[in-house]
Amino acid sequence: MVKISDVARHADVSPSTVSYVLSGKRSISEQTRRRVLDSIATLGYHPHAGAWALTSRRSNVIALVIPLRSGSYVPVLMQIATAIVTTARGYGHDVLLLTQDEGATGLQRVAGASLVDAIIVMDVETQDVRLPALRRLRLPVVLIGFPADPAGLTCIDLDFEAAGKASAEHLAAAGCRDVALIGAPPEVYRRGTGFAQRTQAGFERAAQAQGLRPATWPCDPAPGAVRAMVARLLRERPGLDGIVVHNESALGPLLDAFRAAGRRIGEDLSVLAMCPDDLAEQATPPLSSIAIPADEVGRQAVGLLMAKLDGQPVPGATLLPPQLTVRPAPGPRSRSAAAEHVPDPGEQLIRGERLGQVAVGPGREPA
């Protein structure tokens, strides 16, 4: 069994320093604290939860409010949740899961009973009804997502507005002129979910600036609904030559429906997906994509929460810049050039093109 003395020796500190890092009783430099936490994770040290809670006056539990409702893409939610649980364990904390249905009452219950030290809230709406309760809580809170008014809150997420902008600019560079954002299911927009609205705003604004003709089409991912939506879209927009798919569940059925309608993916219809990399890579053909950084969001959310627990200042807003991966599928205007030029392997995949900025100050609405 790993002892606290083993952690101290591995981190090259005294056992009392390890205790102070665990209890938070004294201020420890961030470099030393990080070294101790890394040693704890490396050695697999598990302090006695009851003793730790008594000495630190903490429960060493954080609450994670996770959405379980229609329109949510469960694999990405679970990836974020897994990253949160794993990272929290590295800090010596367990995670208590709360469902979205508990609302403000559930938040007040766990806070009032001293069940948790801090809270992470996912799936934030632009006019979220839980915000007044969150602002009243005397516990550190981190939101994954941005409400319309983030003043006084700590928020983190992918910069979806910048992602929407980058996707429109990508289609413009591919020679597209009549474009559509095929978005989340209709209920996600009806709820006013922040990520969907920000993506739409960034896409439509950038498309118009590029001289494109944009539209946003919410999409029910059921195969029959997808086929009906594609048929209607092509009737109303027969010149459609580029789409952005921000609906992981509908990606496969959408590609099948467009192919069935006679559209050649990557030739007369350029497609960019906002989804996990593996979905874009496994599509036929592989699609250019903007990744959803689920692991990074989860890790950084816990890091922000732990810093707040330690009384350290944190930014009010953390926006992760989108990363665009261009996969070899020529757009409408580039087909002839693609036929004349066979790229070498180094040109086949451009990875990690970073877009946007992270600089959003506390209490300011992200740009």
Rosetta blueprint (number, residue, H / E / L):
1 M L
2 V L
3 K L
4 I H
5 S H
6 D H
7 V H
8 A H
9 R H
10 H H
11 A H
12 D L
13 V L
14 S L
15 P H
16 S H
17 T H
18 V H
19 S H
20 Y H
21 V H
22 L H
23 S H
24 G L
25 K L
26 R L
27 S L
28 I L
29 S L
30 E H
31 Q H
32 T H
33 R H
34 R H
35 R H
36 V H
37 L H
38 D H
39 S H
40 I H
41 A H
42 T H
43 L H
44 G L
45 Y L
46 H L
47 P L
48 H L
49 A H
50 G H
51 A H
52 W H
53 A H
54 L H
55 T H
56 S H
57 R L
58 R L
59 S L
60 N L
61 V E
62 I E
63 A E
64 L E
65 V E
66 I E
67 P L
68 L L
69 R L
70 S L
71 G L
72 S L
73 Y L
74 V H
75 P H
76 V H
77 L H
78 M H
79 Q H
80 I H
81 A H
82 T H
83 A H
84 I H
85 V H
86 T H
87 T H
88 A H
89 R H
90 G H
91 Y L
92 G L
93 H L
94 D E
95 V E
96 L E
97 L E
98 L E
99 T E
100 Q H
101 D H
102 E H
103 G H
104 A H
105 T H
106 G H
107 L H
108 Q H
109 R H
110 V H
111 A H
112 G H
113 A L
114 S L
115 L L
116 V L
117 D L
118 A E
119 I E
120 I E
121 V E
122 M L
123 D L
124 V L
125 E E
126 T L
127 Q L
128 D L
129 V L
130 R L
131 L H
132 P H
133 A H
134 L H
135 R H
136 R H
137 L L
138 R L
139 L L
140 P L
141 V E
142 V E
143 L E
144 I E
145 G L
146 F L
147 P L
148 A L
149 D L
150 P L
151 A L
152 G L
153 L L
154 T L
155 C E
156 I E
157 D E
158 L E
159 D L
160 F H
161 E H
162 A H
163 A H
164 G H
165 K H
166 A H
167 S H
168 A H
169 E H
170 H H
171 L H
172 A H
173 A H
174 A L
175 G L
176 C L
177 R L
178 D E
179 V E
180 A E
181 L E
182 I E
183 G E
184 A L
185 P L
186 P H
187 E H
188 V H
189 Y H
190 R H
191 R L
192 G L
193 T E
194 G H
195 F H
196 A H
197 Q H
198 R H
199 T H
200 Q H
201 A H
202 G H
203 F H
204 E H
205 R H
206 A H
207 A H
208 Q H
209 A H
210 Q L
211 G L
212 L L
213 R E
214 P L
215 A L
216 T E
217 W E
218 P E
219 C L
220 D L
221 P L
222 A L
223 P H
224 G H
225 A H
226 V H
227 R H
228 A H
229 M H
230 V H
231 A H
232 R H
233 L H
234 L H
235 R H
236 E H
237 R L
238 P L
239 G L
240 L L
241 D L
242 G E
243 I E
244 V E
245 V E
246 H L
247 N L
248 E H
249 S H
250 A H
251 L H
252 G H
253 P H
254 L H
255 L H
256 D H
257 A H
258 F H
259 R H
260 A H
261 A L
262 G L
263 R L
264 R L
265 I E
266 G L
267 E L
268 D L
269 L E
270 S E
271 V E
272 L E
273 A E
274 M E
275 C L
276 P L
277 D H
278 D H
279 L H
280 A H
281 E H
282 Q H
283 A L
284 T L
285 P L
286 P L
287 L L
288 S E
289 S E
290 I E
291 A L
292 I L
293 P L
294 A H
295 D H
296 E H
297 V H
298 G H
299 R H
300 Q H
301 A H
302 V H
303 G H
304 L H
305 L H
306 M H
307 A H
308 K H
309 L H
310 D L
311 G L
312 Q L
313 P L
314 V L
315 P L
316 G L
317 A E
318 T E
319 L E
320 L E
321 P L
322 P L
323 Q E
324 L E
325 T E
326 V E
327 R L
328 P L
329 A L
330 P L
331 G L
332 P H
333 R H
334 S H
335 R H
336 S H
337 A H
338 A H
339 A H
340 E H
341 H L
342 V L
343 P L
344 D L
345 P H
346 G H
347 E H
348 Q H
349 L L
350 I E
351 R E
352 G E
353 E E
354 R E
355 L L
356 G L
357 Q L
358 V L
359 A L
360 V L
361 G L
362 P L
363 G L
364 R L
365 E L
366 P L
367 A L
